[in-house]
Amino acid sequence: MPIACAATHLRTSITAISEMLNAGFLETAPQSVQGQRVTVKSIEAFQRNYVKTSVLAKEHGSTPRFLIKRLKAIGIEPSSRSLGNVTNTTFYARHELRGIDFNKILKRP
């Protein structure tokens, strides 16, 4: 899948896809005449193993910024922190979110 299509599919930027490739979250297909491509297998694996903050916030009726703050307060950091500040894409490993009572941690004071 071309990088631009992968970005559209994952609802992120081409820059974020490039950084995710560099950090090992996604894999490239063997070089082709058409340029660098992302494997569909790695995109599917990413979606199984990670969730974007914007998606998670929407599922729980919150904002990404508030969700990040509340998860950080209980010691959970985004997996995307390894991407540095190059991209605004933030995501978490799904296994780190298991068992969290989002209603409780997202309750506003």
Secondary structure, 3 states (H helix, E strand, C coil): CEHHHHHHHCCCCHHHHHHHHHHCCCCECCCCCCCCEECHHHHHHHHHHEEEHHHHHHHCCCCHHHHHHHHHHCCCCCHHHHHCCCCCCCEEEHHHHCCCCHHHHCCCC
